Amino acid sequence: SQQGEEDPQALSIQEGENATMNCSYKTSINNLQWYRQNSGRGLVHLILIRSNEREKHSGRLRVTLDTSKKSSSLLITASRAADTASYFCATDVGGGSEKLVFGKGTKLTVNP
Amino acid sequence: DTAVSQTPKYLVTQMGNDKSIKCEQNLGHDTMYWYKQDSKKFLKIMFSYNNKELIINETVPNRFSPKSPDKAHLNLHINSLELGDSAVYFCASSPRGTKLYGYTFGSGTRLTVV
C-alpha cells in the first residue's frame, strides 16, 4: 500500500507567496525526501531529511520532519512561476529495503 | 552530459507486441531502478538492481523482465503488451542504498499501447 500522502492534492498561489505542502506516512523511516516533477519530465531530487533531523534548509526550500506525527512539510518561500510543478515526498523505509515509496504528489501552480 | 538516459522517449505499439526500454547511467552509481507512473501520477517501484544483481522485484507480471548487463545499464523488456501497461516508465539510479542520497531519474519513456 502507499506510504506517503501529500496534502493538498493541488495548490494555486500568486508569485511571491509562500507555498506549503504536507506529507504524512505510515511506517518508521530512515529518511524522507522531496522531489519535483515538471510536466512531461523526470523527477528531480530536492532535499533529504534524516529521521533524526527536525528541519533542513536548501535555498528557498525548508523541510520539517515530525517523526512522532509521521509527517513532513515542504515550504517554498517567495515562489516563482518556474516553481510550477508536482512535488512528491518519498520515504526510505529501511529494514534492508532499498526502495523509496512515493506519495501521490501535490500539483503546485504559481501564477505570474 | 545526461546522467540517466532512457530510450526511447515515446513508444506507441499494439497490444500483443514485445518491446524494450533501455536505460544507461554515467554517474558510477551501484543501484538502478525501474518505476512506473500511472495516469494519476502515482509512482510505483517495479525492480531494483545493485551491481547487476536483482534486489527488488515487486508484484509485477512476469511479462516484465529486467536485464542488467553491467552496473551502468538496466533495460526493461515487456512481452505481450496489454492496454493496462500504458504509463510512463522511469529509470533511476543511486549510490548504494538510499540512506544518504536521493535518486537521479531519467526523463521517462511514455508507453502507449493501442
Boltz contact constraints between the chains, C-beta under 6 A:
constraints:
  - contact:
      token1: [A, 30]
      token2: [B, 99]
      max_distance: 6.0
  - contact:
      token1: [A, 33]
      token2: [B, 102]
      max_distance: 6.0
  - contact:
      token1: [A, 41]
      token2: [B, 107]
      max_distance: 6.0
  - contact:
      token1: [A, 42]
      token2: [B, 90]
      max_distance: 6.0
  - contact:
      token1: [A, 42]
      token2: [B, 105]
      max_distance: 6.0
  - contact:
      token1: [A, 42]
      token2: [B, 106]
      max_distance: 6.0
  - contact:
      token1: [A, 42]
      token2: [B, 107]
      max_distance: 6.0
  - contact:
      token1: [A, 42]
      token2: [B, 108]
      max_distance: 6.0
  - contact:
      token1: [A, 43]
      token2: [B, 105]
      max_distance: 6.0
  - contact:
      token1: [A, 45]
      token2: [B, 102]
      max_distance: 6.0
  - contact:
      token1: [A, 48]
      token2: [B, 102]
      max_distance: 6.0
  - contact:
      token1: [A, 92]
      token2: [B, 98]
      max_distance: 6.0
  - contact:
      token1: [A, 98]
      token2: [B, 97]
      max_distance: 6.0
  - contact:
      token1: [A, 99]
      token2: [B, 45]
      max_distance: 6.0
  - contact:
      token1: [A, 99]
      token2: [B, 56]
      max_distance: 6.0
  - contact:
      token1: [A, 100]
      token2: [B, 98]
      max_distance: 6.0
  - contact:
      token1: [A, 102]
      token2: [B, 43]
      max_distance: 6.0
  - contact:
      token1: [A, 104]
      token2: [B, 42]
      max_distance: 6.0
  - contact:
      token1: [A, 105]
      token2: [B, 41]
      max_distance: 6.0
